[in-house]
Amino acid sequence: MARTRGPASTLLGMPRSFWVETLGCPKNQVDSDKLTGTLLVDGLVPAGAPEDADLVVVNTCAFIEDARRESIDTILGLADRKPAGAELVVTGCMAERYGDELAAALPEADAVVGFGAPVTLGPTRSGGAVAPALDLLNLPRPPAAAPWAYVKVAEGCDRTCGFCAIPSFRGRQRSRDPSAVVAEVEALAASGVREVVLVAQDLAAYGRDQGRGARRIVPLVEALAARVDRVRLLYLYPSDLTDTLVGAICATGVPYFDLSLQHSSGPLLRRMRRWGDGDRFLRRVEAIRARRPDAAFRSSFIVGYPGETEADHDDLLAFVAAADLDWAGFFAYSPEDGTYAAGLDGTVAADLVAERLAELRELQDGITARRRDALIGQVLEVLVDAPGVARGHREAPEIDGIVAVPPHLPVGEVVKVHVDGAAGPDLEATSV
């Protein structure tokens, strides 16, 4: 990532200020946190708003077309808002994937810089000093501003899912050394973090690239659970959800399973270059619930993948009803250049995709509301994230619903509350 240093870190004797705008997934948020830490070390200071910054950085997302459109709109909006003379730097997945093409299309940006791997950069268009880009995976980060924090344990992915372009610009999987992850979590715990949320493109495969194909996610989870109150895992590929890993997750006190399923139709999953089918997924969910009846489940599904038939859609509807997941997201298929799916026939009409999405979302909304209603009257243990806002093990931060609690409960404390009501995805509770 580009960073200013030396004379460029001051302006008329005053420290330069910066603003970082983050789009996309939690993995991007970790990159932004580490970028922020680097800028702070270089002597820059945070700005209160983009209008007050000398350096504005946009950390973009390129996963699907809607995310790319949002990234471009954000860049153009910040170009209008930033002060005259301030530098605008574009980084993140769009910069990684489209590089020179994006730079040519965005004269508003002073630099377009990827940070998936170290590279050397020249000066920005406005003449500002730019240092070598950084591999943010192993950089330190600033103290957390909340009692929870994302921790990225690996970058890249070795899978070949038909719809996904991430390996083409994030590269093959690179797992961090376990000692580095432990050290980061220890530092976060010292700054008041009570829950860490582990993220990676293929989290359960952590450590496979470090020799002899061994996955090291279970020892890592166990080591981190000894250092913080809660360890939560996001993005688990279902074929790698072993009994040992299930046991390690349950032992953390956060029996939350974010499973990357994508669909339930076996033939369509083969066409996606994915493993599994609805029956296998259901058996796994049922086995976990038999072990931990209070386990929470989240997944996401692609609707309208090339070749998706009415039978495939009916299969997914039946699976969603049977799986009874706490949370689920449904997304329209987005064609991605260079992916296997981009060359497939069987395009599903946009209006039909919209109908299928609406049907699935209505079904899941009812399931989520019913599962939340079932918690009324129970006593739950929650972490207070902010005044009046808390989460139990069923709620991942920034993704799921919340538990509304009395505002006097201290932020950063784990407390017991009584659930008095539910409003859609959110619970309402009073202290015990």
N, C-alpha and C positions, 0 to 999 in steps of 0.2 A: 504494500500500500504506500502511496505517496505520503511523505511527511516533510514538513519544513523544519529546518534546524539552523543553528548559527544565527547570522544576521536576520534571516528570514523569520525567525521566531519572535522578533520584536518589531514594533511599528512606532517610530518616533519615540523610542525609549520605553514604550509600554508593551507588555506582553501581547502577542497576537491572540485573538480569540477564535474559537471554532464551534461549529454546530454539526452534529452527525444525525442524519435522517435515515432510519432503518426501515426497510420493507421486507416482506417475506416471512420466512420461518424462524423458529427459535435459534437455529444454527447461525443464521445471519445476525441475530442479536448478540450471540457470543462474539462473533467477529467484530461487531461494532464496539462491544465492551473492551476488547483487547486493543482495538484501534484507539479508543479513547484513552486507555492507559498509556499507550505509546506517545500520544500527543501531549498528555500531561507531563510525562517524563521529559519531553523535548521543550518544556517551558511554556506551552500554550495554555490558555485558560478557557473554561467552558463559557459560551455565550448564553444569554437568557433566551434568545430567539434568533432565527436565521437573519433577521434584519440587523442584528447587532454583531454579526460574526465577520471576521476577516477571512476565514476559511470555512466553506460549507461543503460537507461530504455527503453524498447520497449513496447508501449501501443498497444496491438494487437486487431485485428478484427476477429470474428468467424462467421459472418452472413451467408456466403455462402462458397462453396469450394474454389473458386478463392481467396477470402479474406484470408482464412486460409493458402493457399499456399503462398500468398504474405507475410503473417506474418512470416511463417517459413523461407522463403528466406531472409527476412530482418534480422531476429534474427541471422541466420548463417553468413550473410554478416557482421553484426556489430561485431560478435564474432571474425571475422578475422581482422577487422579494429581497434578495441579498443586496447589501450596499454597493454602491459604485466602487470599483477597485477591489472588491473581495473576490477571492478565488473560489471557483466551483469545481470540485473533483468528483467524478463518478467512478464508483468501484462496485464490487460484489459480482453476482452471477452474470448479469448482463455484460459487464466489462470483461469478465473472463471469457464469455462465450462469443461476443461479437466484436470486441476490441477495436481494431482499426475501422471497421464498418460503422460502429457506433460513434467513434470520434469524428468521422467524416460527416455523419448525419446530425451531430449536435455541436455546432459551433459555439453554442452557449457555454459549453463545458471547457474549462481551462486544461483539464487532463482527464483521460479515461484510463483507469489503472486497475488491473486485476490483482488479487492478492492470494490466489490459490497456491502459488509457488513463487519463490523469490525470482525477481527479474530486475534488470537495471533500467532506469528511466532517465529521460533528459529533462530539461526545464519545461515548465508549463507554458501555455500560449501567452500568458500575461507576464512571463519573465520570472515568476517566483522560483525559488530554489526547491528542487525535489530530490529527495534522497532515494537510495535503492528501496524497492518494494519489499515488504516483509511477509514471511510466512506466519500468519497470525495464530496458527494452531498451537504454538508453544510459547507465545508471548505472555508476560504477566498481565494482570487486569487490575483495574481500580477496585477499591472496596465496594461491596454490593450496596445498593441503595434500598434494598428490601430484604426481608428475612428469608428469601429464597433466591436461587440463582441457577441459570442454565450453565452446564459444564459440557463442552464438546470434547469427546474422547477420541474421535477419529475424523478424518476428512476423506472424501472420495468414496467410490463404490466399485466393487468388482462384478456386480450383477449385470445382466443384459436384458432387463425388462423392456418389452417392445415399445412402450410409450414414453420412456424416460431418457432424456438427453444429459442428465447430470454427469455420468461418467466421462462424457466427451469434453466437459470443461472443468470439472472438479478432479478428474483423474482417478487412478486406482486408489483403493483404500490405503490409508496411512494411519495406523493406530499410534496414539501417543504412548510414551513409556509410562507404565503404571505409577512409577514414583513421581513423575511430573503431575499426573492427575491427582494423586494423593496430596502432594504439596499444595496444589491449587485449592483443593477442598479444605485443607487445614487452614489456609490463609482466609478463605471465605468464612469458615466457622469462627475464626478469631475476630472477624469483623461483624459477627452477629447473625450469620446465615444459619438457619435451622433446617432447611430443606434444599438439597441439590437435585436438579433435574438433568439427567444424563441424556445427551443427544448425539446423534451421528447419522449418516445416511443409512448405515446398516449396523445398528448398535449391537445386536447379538453376535455379530461376526468380529467384534473387537478382539484384536490380538492375532487374528488368523494370518496376517501379513508379517508377523514378527518371527516366523520360523516354525517349521514342522506343522504348519497348518492348525496349530492349537488355538482355540478360542479362550480368551482370558476374562470374559465378562463376569463370570461368577466370582472368581477371586477378587476382582476389582470392586464389585458391588459389596462383597463382604468387608473389604478393607474400608470402603467409604462409610458403610453403615456403622462402623465402630467410631466414626469421627463426627457425624452429624445425626440429628434426630431422625431425619427422613431422607430416603433416596428413592427417586422416582425415575422410571425408564420410559423414554418415548421412542417410537418407531421400531417395533420388533417384527422381523420377518417370521411368519408363522412356522416354517419348517425348522427353524433354529430354536423354537421355544421348547427346550428340553425339560424333563422333570426336575433336573438339578437346577436349572435357571428359574423355573417356577418356584421351587423351594426357596431359593435365594431372594427372590422378589417378595414373597410372602413374609420372610424373616425380617425384612426391613421395616415392617409395620405399614407399608404402603402397597397393599395388594391391588395394584392398578396396572392393567394390561392394555397397552396401546398397540394393537395388532395391525400390521399393514396387509390387509386382505385384498382389497381392490375389486373383487367380485366373488361370486359363489358358484357360477357356472363352470364346471370342469373344462368343457371344450373351449369356452372363451378364455379361461385362464391360460390354457395351453397356447392359445393364439396371442395372449399377452406375454408369453414366455415366463409364466409364473407357475409356482407350485400350488397344489392343493385343490380342494373343492369344498362345497358347502358342508357335506357330511363330515369330512375330516375336521373342518373348522368347528362344527358344532360339538363333536366329540371332545375336542380340546377344551372348549369353553365349559362344557359340562363337567369335565374332570377337574378343572380348576375350581369351579363352584362347589363341587363335592368336598374339595380340600379346604376352601375358604368361601363360605356362603356369602360373605360380605365383599368379595372381590368385585372390582369395577372394571368395565371393559369399554374401550373406545376403538373405532376403526374408521377407515375412509374407503370410499368406493367410486370407481370411474363408471360413468353412465355414457352410453353412446360410442363405446370403442368399436372400431370397424368390424362389422360382422355380427354385432350384438342383435339377436333376434328377439321376438316377443317371448319365445320360450326361455331365453336367457334372462330376460327382464322378469318374467314370472318366477323364475328360480331365485333371483335376488330378492324379490318381494317376500317369498316364502322363507328365505333364510333370515332376513331382517326380522320378520315376525317371530321366528323360532329362537333366534339367538338372544333376543331381548337385551340388546346392548344398552349400557347407560348413555353412551354418546356415539353418534355417527355423523360423518360428513359425506355429502354426495356431490360430485363434481363432474361437469361435462368434459368429455374427452377433448383434448387440445392437440392438434397435429403439431409435431415437433420435427423440424428439419434434421435429417441425418439419422432418425430413429427407424427401427424395423417397421413400426406401425405406419409410418408415413407412406410406405409403398403398398399397403394393403388395400384390397377392394372392400366393398360392403359398407361404404359410408352411410351413416345413419342421419336422416334428415334432422335439421336443427329444431323444427317444431316438435318432432317426435321425441327428441332428447329432452326438450323442455317439459313435455308431458310426463315423461318417465321420472325426471328429477322431482317434479311437483308431487307425484304419487309417492315416491320413496320418502321425501322429506315430511310429508303429512303423516305417513305411517310412523316414522321415527320420532317426530315431535310428540305423538301420542304415547309412545313407549317411554320416552324420556320423562314426560310429565307424570306418567303413572309410577315410574320407579322413584321419582322424587317425592310424590305424594306418600309413597309407602314408608318414607323415613320420618313422617310426622309422628311425634310422640317419642322418638328415640333420643338418647343421649349420645352425642358424638364428641370426639376429640378433634379440635380444629387448631390450625395455626393462624394467628391474626396477622394478615398481610398489611393492613392499613386500617385507620380508624373506621370501624363499622363493617369491615370486609375480612372474611376468613375463609379457610378451605379445610376440608377433611381429606381423607385419602382418596375419595372419589372424584375430586376436582383438581385437574392440572391447572397451573396458573396460566392466565391469558387465553385459555382454550375452552374450558368448560364453564359451568355455572359457578356461583359463589354461595357462601353462607353469610347472610346479613346478620351481624351481631351488634350488641350495644356498643356505641362509639367509645365508651370509657374503658373497654378492655384493652390492655396494653399491647401495642404492636410488637411482634416478635415473640410473643408468648404462646405456648401450647396450652389451651384451656378446654374444659368440658362445657358443652352447651346443650340445651334442650331444644329440639326442633319443634316449633310451634305452628309453622305453616310452610307452604310452597307456592311459588309463583313462576310457573313454567320451569325453566332450568335452575332457578335460584331457590334457596331455602331461607327461611326466617327463623332465627333462634334467639333464645335468651340464655344468659349465663347460669350455670348451676352453682 
